[in-house]
Amino acid sequence: MGLGIVSPDGQSSPKIDLDLAKQNIDLLELMHEKTKGNRTPEEDRLIEQLLFQTRLKYVEVTRQPQS
């Protein structure tokens, strides 16, 4: 949500909201820090992949020309 991949209600067309996307990335980072040492290796990989992919998509969207 926020990156134009998924619509918030699942029915309308997805919209880009960079503030919402940044907030979601910040929340993932907070969860990553606060749960350190309490995750399984699988959970570590999952949250790190989510952070990487979400950050990468954020950069891609911010570099696209705005229409």
HELIX and SHEET records of a PDB file:
HELIX    1   1 LEU A   18  LYS A   34  1                                  17    
HELIX    2   2 PRO A   41  ARG A   63  1                                  23    
END                                                                             
